[in-house]
């Protein structure tokens, strides 16, 4: 998910603005949310270092900037995360063809999250040194290669390879996209950082399921269609204005390093439990959601199975949009409350065997997912100075993708070697509720940082 830089209104402040003291950094964060006209914001960006390269400057010298660029970048997030969600409805098809267990399903799902982590940790800051566009264009090309592997897969090793390549390219892209969106327009970029991941997950799952249900050869067609989408987006990125100037240290930036400035520690520690919890919930739905729906309904309809993830992610998007004007603390409180209530209803539904109640709980939990995620991002990101954004966003994504991948793999082992799907879901839900309660405790204990809305 693209959280690299996300928060506030003004456009294009992606250059290294040194704040020698934490207080100066906070002052910078307070000043940034003053909206400037798009023309003034564009002038604040550095001269495009790639303007003399025809293949990177767009036809006729036109370069995408400001809000149009943010929309183009957000659409890329949607496409990348849609392609990561697309295999979910297809796992049943692969399982029928290659006869693997639920553990394999969760491992194939989880290895993607771990690959994203590796990409974030090693490549997340590269765009600060070589530029946003070169990183994004390379990541798009590599991601398209992963879709080719999917389309030609003949067994589980190919699925694992595709997921690793897909995860690495997504991790590399997320940091650069998040940073670029904030460079262009901090307020819109923050909002787009929060809403785009849910839109991608929702659309990827449901469109893939519809392809399985109604189109021929879905295990090839869905990936080929996504490659076409990525090709169009690569053209838009090539026409986008570069927002940073090349700087030394590109090789050094590949060394995994997570730094957390002292001024950001308290808000980050408050946000971490809820970020982990909401993405752990997404991991459960992404890996085992179709299996849960099949158990509750007795139906093998892939569209119905994908509907669980679609409802979760779709209600998350609605919550993000509905609460976008609320204070960050209010958004996080609402998210935690909805997460606890929704997961409790979902666990009750699974215990009672009620599919209708399961989808109701999923919608409530999805609202908690969206508002909890948005609240966590908005609590932290506005406090970061421009030169801290990439590292901070990478850290938040590391937490999120750990939550997405590790619990889902453990759940797969619980399904096979523990008490089965229903019992594993109960314990999983209890763990998510406990994490949300921990986040609530931290939020009530810590006073909101100055200037955060």
C-alpha positions as CSV (number, residue, x, y, z in Angstrom):
1,X,0.0,0.0,0.0
2,X,1.5,3.3,-0.7
3,X,1.8,5.2,2.3
4,X,5.1,6.7,1.7
5,X,4.1,10.2,2.1
6,X,0.8,11.0,3.1
7,X,-0.8,13.9,4.6
8,X,-1.7,17.5,4.1
9,X,-2.5,19.9,1.5
10,X,0.3,21.6,-0.2
11,X,1.9,20.2,-3.3
12,X,5.4,19.3,-4.2
13,X,7.7,19.7,-1.2
14,X,9.8,16.5,-1.7
15,X,13.2,18.0,-1.5
16,X,15.6,17.5,1.3
17,X,14.6,20.2,3.8
18,X,16.9,19.7,6.7
19,X,15.4,20.3,10.1
20,X,18.2,20.2,12.6
21,X,16.0,19.8,15.7
22,X,12.8,17.8,16.3
23,X,11.0,21.0,17.2
24,X,11.8,22.4,13.8
25,X,10.5,19.3,12.1
26,X,7.2,19.6,13.9
27,X,7.0,23.2,12.9
28,X,7.7,22.2,9.3
29,X,4.9,19.6,9.5
30,X,2.5,22.2,10.9
31,X,3.3,24.6,8.1
32,X,3.0,22.2,5.3
33,X,-0.8,21.7,5.4
34,X,-1.3,25.3,4.0
35,X,-2.7,24.7,0.6
36,X,-1.0,26.6,-2.3
37,X,-2.4,27.1,-5.8
38,X,-1.4,24.3,-8.1
39,X,0.7,26.7,-10.2
40,X,2.7,27.8,-7.2
41,X,3.0,24.2,-6.0
42,X,4.4,23.1,-9.3
43,X,6.9,26.0,-9.2
44,X,8.1,24.7,-5.8
45,X,9.2,21.5,-7.4
46,X,12.8,21.3,-8.5
47,X,13.7,21.5,-12.2
48,X,12.9,18.1,-13.7
49,X,16.3,16.4,-13.9
50,X,15.0,14.0,-16.6
51,X,13.5,16.7,-18.8
52,X,16.3,16.3,-21.4
53,X,15.6,12.6,-21.8
54,X,12.8,12.2,-24.3
55,X,11.8,8.8,-23.1
56,X,11.2,10.1,-19.6
57,X,9.8,13.5,-20.3
58,X,6.6,12.7,-22.2
59,X,5.6,13.8,-25.7
60,X,5.8,17.4,-26.6
61,X,7.5,18.2,-23.3
62,X,4.2,17.9,-21.4
63,X,4.6,16.5,-17.9
64,X,1.9,15.3,-15.5
65,X,1.9,17.2,-12.2
66,X,-0.3,18.2,-9.3
67,X,-3.7,16.6,-8.8
68,X,-3.7,14.7,-12.2
69,X,-0.4,13.1,-11.3
70,X,-1.8,12.1,-7.9
71,X,-4.8,10.4,-9.5
72,X,-2.4,8.6,-12.0
73,X,-0.3,7.4,-9.1
74,X,-3.3,6.3,-7.0
75,X,-4.6,4.3,-10.0
76,X,-1.2,2.6,-10.1
77,X,-1.6,1.6,-6.4
78,X,-5.1,0.2,-7.3
79,X,-3.6,-1.8,-10.2
80,X,-0.7,-3.2,-8.2
81,X,-2.9,-4.3,-5.3
82,X,-5.6,-5.5,-7.5
83,X,-3.1,-7.8,-9.2
84,X,-2.0,-9.0,-5.7
85,X,-5.6,-9.8,-4.8
86,X,-6.4,-11.3,-8.2
87,X,-5.1,-14.8,-7.3
88,X,-7.4,-15.1,-4.3
89,X,-10.4,-16.4,-6.2
90,X,-8.1,-18.6,-8.3
91,X,-6.6,-20.5,-5.4
92,X,-9.5,-23.0,-5.5
93,X,-8.9,-23.5,-9.3
94,X,-5.2,-24.1,-8.6
95,X,-5.9,-26.4,-5.7
96,X,-8.3,-28.5,-7.8
97,X,-5.6,-28.8,-10.5
98,X,-2.5,-29.4,-8.4
99,X,-4.1,-30.9,-5.2
100,X,-2.4,-28.8,-2.5
101,X,-3.5,-28.2,1.1
102,X,-4.7,-25.0,2.8
103,X,-1.2,-24.6,4.2
104,X,0.1,-24.2,0.7
105,X,-2.6,-21.6,0.0
106,X,-1.6,-19.5,3.0
107,X,2.1,-19.9,2.2
108,X,1.6,-18.7,-1.4
109,X,-0.4,-15.8,0.1
110,X,2.1,-15.1,2.9
111,X,5.3,-15.2,0.8
112,X,3.9,-12.2,-1.2
113,X,3.7,-10.2,2.0
114,X,7.2,-11.2,3.0
115,X,8.5,-10.2,-0.5
116,X,6.8,-6.8,-0.2
117,X,8.6,-6.4,3.1
118,X,11.9,-7.2,1.5
119,X,11.2,-4.8,-1.3
120,X,10.3,-2.0,1.2
121,X,13.3,-2.6,3.3
122,X,15.8,-2.7,0.5
123,X,14.3,-0.6,-2.2
124,X,11.9,1.7,-0.3
125,X,14.2,4.7,-0.2
126,X,15.9,4.2,-3.6
127,X,13.6,6.8,-5.2
128,X,14.9,9.5,-2.9
129,X,18.3,9.1,-4.7
130,X,17.6,8.1,-8.3
131,X,14.2,9.7,-8.8
132,X,10.5,8.5,-8.5
133,X,9.9,7.8,-12.2
134,X,12.9,5.5,-12.9
135,X,12.0,3.4,-9.8
136,X,8.3,3.2,-10.8
137,X,8.9,2.4,-14.4
138,X,11.3,-0.4,-13.5
139,X,8.9,-1.7,-10.8
140,X,6.0,-1.8,-13.3
141,X,8.1,-3.8,-15.8
142,X,9.1,-6.3,-13.1
143,X,5.5,-6.5,-11.9
144,X,4.3,-7.3,-15.4
145,X,6.9,-10.0,-15.5
146,X,5.4,-11.6,-12.4
147,X,2.0,-11.6,-14.2
148,X,3.6,-13.5,-17.1
149,X,4.9,-16.1,-14.6
150,X,1.3,-16.4,-13.2
151,X,-0.2,-16.8,-16.7
152,X,2.2,-19.6,-17.6
153,X,2.3,-21.3,-14.2
154,X,2.2,-25.1,-14.2
155,X,2.6,-25.8,-10.5
156,X,3.1,-24.4,-7.0
157,X,6.8,-23.5,-7.5
158,X,5.7,-21.1,-10.3
159,X,3.0,-19.6,-8.1
160,X,5.6,-19.0,-5.3
161,X,8.1,-17.5,-7.8
162,X,5.4,-15.2,-9.2
163,X,4.4,-14.1,-5.7
164,X,8.0,-13.3,-4.8
165,X,8.6,-11.2,-7.9
166,X,5.2,-9.5,-7.5
167,X,5.9,-8.7,-3.9
168,X,9.4,-7.3,-4.5
169,X,8.2,-5.0,-7.3
170,X,5.2,-3.9,-5.2
171,X,7.4,-3.1,-2.3
172,X,9.7,-1.0,-4.5
173,X,6.8,0.8,-6.0
174,X,4.8,1.6,-2.9
175,X,7.4,3.8,-1.3
176,X,8.1,5.7,-4.5
177,X,4.3,6.2,-5.2
178,X,3.5,7.3,-1.7
179,X,6.4,9.8,-1.7
180,X,5.5,11.1,-5.2
181,X,1.8,11.6,-4.2
182,X,2.9,13.7,-1.2
183,X,5.4,15.6,-3.3
184,X,2.6,16.6,-5.7
185,X,-0.2,17.4,-3.2
186,X,0.1,16.5,0.5
187,X,-3.6,16.7,1.3
188,X,-4.8,14.8,-1.7
189,X,-1.8,12.5,-1.5
190,X,-2.5,11.5,2.1
191,X,-6.1,10.7,1.2
192,X,-5.1,8.8,-1.9
193,X,-2.5,6.8,0.2
194,X,-5.3,5.7,2.5
195,X,-8.1,5.0,0.0
196,X,-6.2,3.4,-3.0
197,X,-5.1,0.1,-1.3
198,X,-8.7,-0.8,-0.3
199,X,-9.9,0.0,-3.8
200,X,-7.2,-2.2,-5.3
201,X,-7.9,-5.2,-3.0
202,X,-11.7,-5.0,-3.6
203,X,-11.6,-4.6,-7.4
204,X,-8.9,-7.3,-7.8
205,X,-10.7,-9.9,-5.9
206,X,-14.1,-9.4,-7.4
207,X,-13.0,-8.9,-11.0
208,X,-10.9,-12.0,-10.8
209,X,-13.8,-14.0,-9.4
210,X,-16.1,-12.7,-12.2
211,X,-13.5,-13.8,-14.7
212,X,-13.4,-17.3,-13.2
213,X,-17.2,-17.4,-13.3
214,X,-18.0,-16.0,-16.7
215,X,-14.9,-15.9,-18.9
216,X,-12.9,-18.6,-20.6
217,X,-9.4,-19.5,-19.4
218,X,-9.4,-17.2,-16.3
219,X,-6.0,-18.3,-15.1
220,X,-4.5,-16.7,-18.2
221,X,-7.0,-13.9,-19.1
222,X,-7.0,-12.0,-15.9
223,X,-3.2,-11.6,-15.8
224,X,-3.0,-10.6,-19.5
225,X,-5.7,-7.9,-18.8
226,X,-3.7,-6.6,-15.9
227,X,-0.5,-6.4,-18.0
228,X,-2.5,-4.2,-20.4
229,X,-3.5,-1.9,-17.6
230,X,0.0,-1.7,-16.3
231,X,1.2,-0.7,-19.8
232,X,-1.2,2.2,-19.9
233,X,0.0,3.3,-16.5
234,X,3.6,3.1,-17.4
235,X,2.9,5.6,-20.2
236,X,1.3,8.0,-17.6
237,X,4.3,7.6,-15.3
238,X,6.7,8.3,-18.1
239,X,4.8,11.6,-18.7
240,X,4.8,12.5,-15.0
241,X,7.1,15.3,-13.7
242,X,10.0,14.1,-11.6
243,X,9.8,15.6,-8.1
244,X,13.3,14.9,-6.8
245,X,16.8,15.5,-8.1
246,X,19.2,12.6,-8.2
247,X,21.4,12.4,-5.1
248,X,24.3,10.3,-4.0
249,X,23.9,7.3,-1.8
250,X,21.7,5.1,-3.9
251,X,23.7,1.9,-3.2
252,X,23.8,2.7,0.6
253,X,20.0,3.2,0.6
254,X,19.7,-0.5,-0.4
255,X,20.9,-1.5,3.0
256,X,17.9,-2.4,5.2
257,X,17.5,0.2,7.8
258,X,14.5,1.4,9.7
259,X,15.0,4.7,11.5
260,X,12.4,6.3,13.8
261,X,13.1,9.9,14.9
262,X,12.5,10.6,18.5
263,X,9.7,13.1,17.8
264,X,7.7,10.3,16.0
265,X,8.1,7.4,18.4
266,X,5.1,8.0,20.5
267,X,2.6,8.4,17.6
268,X,4.1,5.5,15.7
269,X,3.9,3.2,18.7
270,X,0.3,4.2,19.1
271,X,-0.5,3.5,15.5
272,X,1.4,0.2,15.1
273,X,-1.0,-2.1,16.9
274,X,-4.0,-1.0,14.9
275,X,-2.1,-1.1,11.6
276,X,-1.0,-4.7,12.4
277,X,-4.5,-5.7,13.5
278,X,-6.3,-4.3,10.4
279,X,-3.9,-5.9,8.0
280,X,-4.0,-9.2,9.9
281,X,-7.7,-9.2,9.3
282,X,-7.2,-8.5,5.6
283,X,-4.7,-11.4,5.6
284,X,-7.4,-13.8,7.0
285,X,-9.9,-12.7,4.3
286,X,-7.3,-12.8,1.5
287,X,-6.0,-16.3,2.4
288,X,-9.1,-18.1,3.9
289,X,-12.1,-15.9,3.1
290,X,-13.3,-18.0,0.2
291,X,-12.9,-21.1,2.3
292,X,-15.0,-19.6,5.1
293,X,-17.8,-18.6,2.8
294,X,-17.8,-22.0,1.2
295,X,-18.1,-23.6,4.7
296,X,-20.9,-21.3,5.8
297,X,-22.9,-21.4,2.6
298,X,-22.0,-24.9,1.2
299,X,-21.6,-23.2,-2.2
300,X,-18.5,-23.4,-4.3
301,X,-19.4,-20.2,-6.3
302,X,-16.1,-18.3,-6.7
303,X,-17.9,-14.9,-6.9
304,X,-19.6,-15.5,-3.6
305,X,-16.2,-16.6,-2.1
306,X,-14.5,-13.4,-3.3
307,X,-17.4,-11.3,-2.0
308,X,-16.0,-11.6,1.5
309,X,-12.8,-9.7,0.6
310,X,-14.8,-7.3,-1.6
311,X,-17.1,-6.4,1.3
312,X,-14.2,-6.0,3.7
313,X,-12.2,-3.8,1.3
314,X,-15.2,-2.0,-0.1
315,X,-16.6,-0.9,3.3
316,X,-13.0,0.2,4.2
317,X,-13.0,2.6,1.2
318,X,-16.5,3.9,2.1
319,X,-15.3,4.6,5.7
320,X,-12.1,6.4,4.5
321,X,-14.2,8.6,2.3
322,X,-16.8,9.3,4.9
323,X,-14.3,10.2,7.6
324,X,-11.8,12.1,5.5
325,X,-12.6,15.4,7.2
326,X,-12.7,14.1,10.7
327,X,-9.7,14.6,13.1
328,X,-7.1,11.8,12.9
329,X,-7.7,10.8,16.6
330,X,-11.5,10.6,16.0
331,X,-10.9,8.4,12.9
332,X,-8.7,6.0,14.7
333,X,-11.1,5.7,17.7
334,X,-13.9,5.0,15.3
335,X,-11.8,2.5,13.5
336,X,-10.8,0.6,16.6
337,X,-14.5,0.5,17.8
338,X,-15.7,-0.7,14.4
339,X,-12.9,-3.3,14.2
340,X,-13.7,-4.8,17.6
341,X,-17.4,-4.8,16.9
342,X,-17.1,-6.2,13.4
343,X,-14.7,-9.0,14.3
344,X,-16.8,-10.0,17.2
345,X,-19.9,-10.2,15.0
346,X,-17.9,-12.2,12.4
347,X,-16.6,-14.7,15.0
348,X,-20.2,-15.1,16.3
349,X,-21.4,-15.7,12.7
350,X,-18.8,-18.3,12.1
351,X,-19.7,-20.0,15.4
352,X,-23.4,-20.0,14.5
353,X,-22.9,-20.9,10.9
354,X,-24.7,-17.8,9.6
355,X,-23.5,-16.5,6.2
356,X,-25.7,-13.4,6.4
357,X,-24.3,-12.4,9.8
358,X,-20.8,-13.1,8.5
359,X,-21.2,-10.6,5.7
360,X,-22.7,-8.0,8.1
361,X,-19.7,-8.5,10.4
362,X,-17.3,-8.2,7.5
363,X,-18.8,-4.9,6.5
364,X,-18.5,-3.5,10.0
365,X,-14.9,-4.9,10.3
366,X,-14.1,-3.4,6.9
367,X,-15.2,0.1,8.2
368,X,-12.8,-0.5,11.1
369,X,-10.1,-1.6,8.7
370,X,-10.4,1.6,6.6
371,X,-10.8,4.1,9.4
372,X,-8.2,2.4,11.6
373,X,-5.7,2.4,8.7
374,X,-6.4,6.0,7.7
375,X,-6.3,7.2,11.3
376,X,-3.0,5.5,11.9
377,X,-1.5,7.1,8.8
378,X,-2.8,10.5,9.6
379,X,-1.7,10.3,13.2
380,X,2.0,9.8,12.1
381,X,2.8,11.0,8.6
382,X,2.0,14.8,9.0
383,X,4.8,15.0,11.7
384,X,7.5,13.8,9.4
385,X,9.9,16.2,7.7
386,X,10.2,15.7,3.9
387,X,13.5,13.8,4.2
388,X,11.9,11.4,6.7
389,X,8.9,10.5,4.7
390,X,10.2,7.6,2.7
391,X,11.7,5.8,5.7
392,X,8.6,6.4,7.8
393,X,6.2,5.2,5.1
394,X,8.4,2.1,4.6
395,X,8.2,1.4,8.4
396,X,4.4,1.7,8.4
397,X,4.2,-0.6,5.4
398,X,6.6,-3.1,7.1
399,X,4.2,-3.3,10.1
400,X,1.2,-3.6,7.8
401,X,2.6,-6.4,5.6
402,X,3.9,-8.3,8.6
403,X,0.3,-8.2,9.8
404,X,-0.9,-9.3,6.4
405,X,1.4,-12.2,5.9
406,X,2.6,-13.8,9.1
407,X,-0.7,-14.4,10.9
408,X,-2.2,-15.8,7.6
409,X,0.5,-18.4,7.3
410,X,0.0,-19.4,11.0
411,X,-3.7,-19.6,10.3
412,X,-3.1,-22.1,7.5
413,X,-1.1,-24.3,9.9
414,X,-4.0,-24.0,12.4
415,X,-6.5,-25.1,9.8
416,X,-4.6,-28.2,8.9
417,X,-2.9,-29.2,12.2
418,X,-5.0,-27.3,14.8
419,X,-8.7,-27.3,15.3
420,X,-9.8,-26.7,11.8
421,X,-11.1,-23.6,9.9
422,X,-13.8,-22.5,12.3
423,X,-11.7,-22.9,15.5
424,X,-8.7,-21.1,13.9
425,X,-11.0,-18.3,12.8
426,X,-12.2,-17.9,16.4
427,X,-8.7,-17.6,17.8
428,X,-7.6,-15.4,15.0
429,X,-10.5,-13.0,15.7
430,X,-9.7,-13.0,19.4
431,X,-6.1,-12.0,18.6
432,X,-7.3,-9.1,16.3
433,X,-9.6,-7.9,19.0
434,X,-6.8,-8.0,21.6
435,X,-4.5,-5.9,19.3
436,X,-7.3,-3.4,18.7
437,X,-7.8,-3.1,22.5
438,X,-4.1,-2.5,22.9
439,X,-4.2,0.2,20.3
440,X,-7.2,1.8,22.1
441,X,-5.2,1.8,25.4
442,X,-2.3,3.5,23.7
443,X,-4.5,6.1,22.0
444,X,-6.3,7.0,25.2
445,X,-3.0,7.2,27.1
446,X,-1.1,9.5,24.7
447,X,-2.3,13.0,24.0
448,X,-2.7,13.9,20.3
449,X,0.4,15.5,18.7
450,X,0.1,19.2,18.0
451,X,-1.2,20.2,14.5
452,X,-2.6,16.7,13.7
453,X,-6.0,16.6,12.1
